[in-house]
Amino acid sequence: MKENVFKKYADNPVVSPDDLPGGIMYVLNPGAVKHNGEYLLMMDAATLSTPIIFWLARSRDGIHFTPDPAPVENWPQWSAGVTECCVYDPRITRMGDEYIIMYASQAFGRGVRTGVVRTRDFVTFERVPQAHTDLDNRNSVLFPEKINGWYVRFDRPMSGECDPCDMCISYSRDLCCWENSKTLMTPRPSCWDSHKIGGGAVPIRTDQGWLCLYHGVDSTCNGFIYRLGVMLLDLEDPTKIIGRSPDPVLWPEHPYEFMGRVPNVTFACNALLEDDGTVKVYYGAADTCIGLASASLDDLIESCFKQDQLKKRFFSVVK
């Protein structure tokens, strides 16, 4: 079997539903940060009645996690007249001494929108109101610093859960109103990311550009496959793609990734850069449990410029 750029922890999963109190069927797709000297996961936790709530888990070594005894409390209401019925897939961006959480917010009769919440301690949370939109949107990821005076985020407007989707980029002065949206990247025909794509982790600043993890979906004859890829964007103009990996850097290959709530899924909402240049990713596996994988930052950057020699050799016209 071909070797992943990411190396998976041998004792995966690092968090499973059995680690949480009764009433939780699945845990998946956590946001992740380092906070107060520990690794902190904000996990999707699917209840027995299936709505998803947020649950925190903590670790000193980044491997052995202890979930909190209860789910996240003090979660702020959206606004008058809007009641969230499901929250999921948080991406957590540290800016200064606070954390901005962008997540998918589902509400009765409204569909899904990007919710934005800020916190300093993961105990109290403050809602950042969002300008009204009639368009479903999810997979929003905030860059860790302003670029030319603007907040910048990835997002993915969508017409339906299973429809093809592009990956977009948008700008804001205040985190409330988003403008100057444009398509950043589209699915590639006959490739592992041929059906829909979306932002994954908070971008990592490197000397070569913004390293960005994203997910790609391939539609097969009997379902979808979710894999992870990387791209490199210009530091001053993140609409410019410097490089994009032709191959996935992480994909389903073990039973806990093949079988579960949604089979054939590896999905990430985080990427943590360690001091030694290692990038840790805590990823949802089959929408059921959470795995850990690690890669070298240099290897991930190199993947953005790799050439698909087999495809090039097979499909190139011989002259």
C-alpha positions in Angstrom: 0.0 0.0 0.0 1.2 3.5 -0.9 2.7 5.4 2.1 0.8 8.4 3.3 2.6 11.7 3.8 0.9 11.7 7.2 1.9 8.9 9.5 -1.0 7.6 11.6 -0.7 6.9 15.3 -0.4 3.1 15.7 -3.0 3.0 18.5 -5.7 5.0 16.8 -8.3 6.0 17.5 -7.3 8.5 20.2 -10.9 9.3 21.1 -13.9 7.1 20.6 -17.6 7.2 21.7 -16.8 4.7 24.6 -14.6 7.4 26.2 -17.5 9.7 26.7 -20.5 9.4 29.1 -23.5 7.4 27.9 -25.8 9.0 25.4 -23.1 9.7 22.8 -23.1 7.6 19.7 -20.2 9.1 17.7 -17.3 11.6 18.1 -15.7 13.3 15.1 -14.2 16.3 13.3 -12.7 18.2 16.2 -11.2 21.7 16.2 -7.9 21.6 18.0 -5.6 24.2 19.7 -3.0 24.4 22.4 -4.4 26.2 25.4 -2.9 26.7 28.9 -0.2 24.1 28.4 -2.5 21.3 27.1 -4.0 20.1 23.8 -7.7 20.9 23.6 -10.1 19.2 21.2 -13.6 20.7 20.6 -15.3 17.6 19.2 -18.5 16.9 17.4 -20.5 14.6 19.7 -23.5 12.9 18.1 -26.3 12.2 20.7 -28.6 9.2 20.6 -31.3 11.3 19.0 -28.6 12.3 16.4 -28.2 16.1 16.8 -24.6 17.0 17.2 -23.3 19.1 20.2 -19.8 20.2 21.1 -17.7 18.4 23.7 -14.2 19.2 24.9 -11.3 16.8 25.6 -7.9 17.6 27.0 -4.4 16.1 26.9 -0.9 16.9 28.2 0.9 14.8 25.7 -1.3 15.2 22.6 -2.1 11.4 22.6 -4.1 10.5 25.7 -7.2 12.6 26.0 -9.7 12.9 28.8 -13.1 14.2 27.8 -14.8 16.7 30.1 -17.6 15.2 32.2 -20.3 17.3 30.4 -20.6 19.0 27.0 -19.8 22.6 26.3 -22.0 24.9 28.3 -22.8 28.6 28.0 -23.1 28.3 24.2 -24.6 31.6 23.0 -27.9 31.7 21.2 -27.8 32.7 17.5 -30.3 35.6 17.6 -33.9 36.2 18.2 -36.1 33.9 16.2 -33.3 31.5 15.3 -32.9 28.2 17.2 -29.9 26.0 16.4 -30.8 22.4 16.2 -27.3 21.1 15.3 -23.7 22.4 15.5 -20.6 20.8 14.0 -17.2 20.9 12.5 -15.5 23.8 14.5 -12.4 25.4 13.2 -10.5 27.3 16.0 -8.2 30.2 15.1 -6.1 32.0 17.7 -5.8 35.7 17.2 -3.9 37.5 19.9 -5.3 36.3 23.3 -8.6 35.1 22.0 -9.9 32.2 19.9 -12.3 32.6 17.1 -14.5 29.5 16.4 -16.2 29.1 13.0 -18.6 26.2 12.7 -21.6 24.9 10.9 -24.8 26.1 12.4 -28.1 24.3 11.5 -31.4 25.8 12.4 -35.0 24.8 12.0 -36.3 26.1 8.6 -33.1 27.9 7.8 -30.6 25.4 6.6 -26.9 25.6 7.5 -24.9 28.8 8.0 -21.4 29.7 9.3 -21.6 30.5 13.0 -18.9 32.6 14.6 -18.2 32.6 18.3 -15.2 34.0 20.3 -13.7 32.9 23.6 -10.6 33.4 25.7 -11.0 30.4 28.1 -13.4 27.9 26.5 -15.7 28.5 29.5 -17.5 31.6 28.4 -18.4 32.3 24.8 -19.6 35.4 22.9 -21.6 35.3 19.7 -20.3 37.4 16.7 -23.5 38.3 14.8 -23.4 37.5 11.1 -25.0 39.5 8.3 -28.1 37.8 6.9 -27.8 35.5 3.9 -30.2 33.2 2.2 -27.4 30.9 1.0 -26.3 27.8 2.8 -22.6 27.9 3.8 -20.2 25.8 5.8 -16.5 24.7 6.0 -15.5 28.2 7.0 -11.9 28.6 8.2 -10.4 31.9 9.5 -6.8 32.8 8.7 -4.7 33.4 11.8 -3.9 37.0 11.0 -5.4 39.9 9.0 -4.1 40.3 5.5 -3.8 43.9 4.2 -6.2 44.9 7.0 -8.8 42.3 6.2 -10.0 39.2 8.0 -9.8 36.4 5.5 -11.7 33.0 5.5 -12.3 30.0 3.4 -16.0 29.1 3.0 -18.1 26.9 0.8 -21.5 28.2 -0.3 -23.7 25.2 -1.3 -27.0 24.3 -2.8 -27.3 20.8 -1.4 -25.3 18.4 0.8 -24.5 16.0 -2.0 -24.1 18.5 -4.8 -20.7 19.5 -6.3 -19.1 22.4 -4.5 -16.2 24.8 -5.1 -14.0 26.3 -2.3 -14.3 30.0 -1.9 -12.4 32.8 -0.1 -14.1 35.9 1.5 -13.0 39.1 3.3 -14.4 41.1 6.3 -13.5 44.2 8.2 -15.5 43.2 11.3 -16.0 39.4 11.3 -19.7 40.1 10.7 -20.1 41.2 7.1 -18.3 39.2 4.5 -17.6 40.5 1.0 -15.4 40.3 -2.1 -16.1 36.5 -2.2 -14.6 34.6 -5.1 -14.0 31.0 -6.1 -10.5 30.0 -5.0 -10.4 26.4 -6.2 -12.6 24.0 -8.0 -12.9 20.1 -8.0 -10.6 18.4 -10.5 -12.2 16.0 -13.0 -11.2 12.3 -12.7 -9.2 13.0 -9.5 -9.5 12.2 -5.8 -11.1 15.7 -5.3 -13.4 15.5 -8.3 -16.8 16.1 -6.7 -16.5 18.7 -3.9 -13.8 20.4 -1.9 -13.7 22.5 1.3 -11.4 24.2 3.8 -9.9 22.0 6.5 -7.5 23.5 9.0 -6.4 27.0 9.9 -3.7 27.9 7.4 -0.1 27.7 8.6 2.2 30.6 7.7 5.5 29.4 6.1 8.3 31.2 4.3 7.0 29.8 1.0 3.3 30.7 1.6 0.2 29.7 3.5 0.1 26.0 3.8 -3.6 24.9 3.8 -5.1 21.5 4.5 -8.4 20.8 2.6 -10.7 17.9 2.1 -11.7 16.5 -1.3 -14.6 14.2 -2.1 -14.7 11.6 -4.9 -18.0 10.2 -6.0 -17.8 6.5 -6.7 -20.4 4.0 -8.0 -21.6 3.3 -4.4 -20.8 6.4 -2.4 -18.3 9.1 -1.5 -14.7 8.9 -0.4 -13.3 11.8 1.8 -9.5 12.4 1.6 -7.2 15.2 2.6 -4.9 17.3 0.4 -2.7 20.4 0.8 -2.1 23.6 -1.2 0.1 26.6 -0.8 -1.2 30.2 -1.2 0.6 33.5 -1.6 1.2 35.3 1.7 0.0 38.7 0.6 -2.7 37.6 -1.9 -4.2 34.3 -0.8 -6.3 34.1 -3.9 -3.1 33.1 -5.7 -2.4 29.3 -5.6 1.3 28.6 -5.6 0.9 24.8 -5.5 -1.7 22.1 -5.0 -1.0 18.5 -4.2 -1.9 16.1 -7.1 -2.3 13.3 -4.6 -4.1 13.1 -1.3 -1.8 13.3 1.8 -4.2 11.2 4.0 -7.0 8.8 3.1 -9.1 5.9 4.5 -7.1 2.7 4.8 -8.1 1.1 8.1 -11.3 -0.5 9.4 -12.0 2.4 11.8 -11.9 4.7 8.7 -13.9 2.4 6.4 -16.8 1.5 8.7 -19.0 3.8 10.8 -21.6 6.4 10.7 -20.3 7.6 7.3 -17.9 5.0 5.7 -14.7 5.9 3.8 -14.0 9.2 5.6 -10.9 11.0 6.8 -11.9 14.6 7.6 -9.9 17.3 9.4 -10.8 20.6 11.0 -7.3 21.3 12.5 -3.5 21.2 11.9 -1.2 22.0 14.8 2.4 23.0 14.1 4.9 21.8 16.7 8.2 23.4 17.5 10.1 20.6 15.8 8.3 21.2 12.4 5.9 18.3 12.9 2.2 19.0 11.9 -0.3 17.1 14.0 -3.8 16.5 12.7 -6.7 15.1 14.7 -9.2 13.8 12.1 -12.6 12.3 12.1 -12.6 8.7 10.9 -15.8 7.4 9.3 -17.7 10.1 11.3 -17.4 7.8 14.3 -14.1 8.3 16.1 -11.0 10.5 16.1 -7.6 9.5 14.8 -4.2 11.2 15.1 -1.7 11.6 12.2 1.6 13.5 11.9 3.7 14.8 9.1 6.7 16.9 8.5 5.9 20.5 7.5 8.6 20.3 4.8 7.1 17.2 3.4 3.6 18.8 3.2 5.1 21.8 1.4 6.9 19.5 -1.0 3.6 17.7 -1.7 2.2 20.9 -3.1 4.7 20.8 -6.0 4.8 17.1 -6.6 4.1 15.9 -10.2 1.7 13.0 -10.9 4.2 11.0 -13.0 2.0 8.0 -13.5 -1.0 10.0 -14.7 1.3 12.1 -16.9 2.9 9.1 -18.4 -0.3 7.2 -19.0 -2.4 10.0 -20.4 0.2 12.1 -22.2 0.1 12.0 -26.0 3.2 10.4 -27.5 4.7 12.5 -30.3 
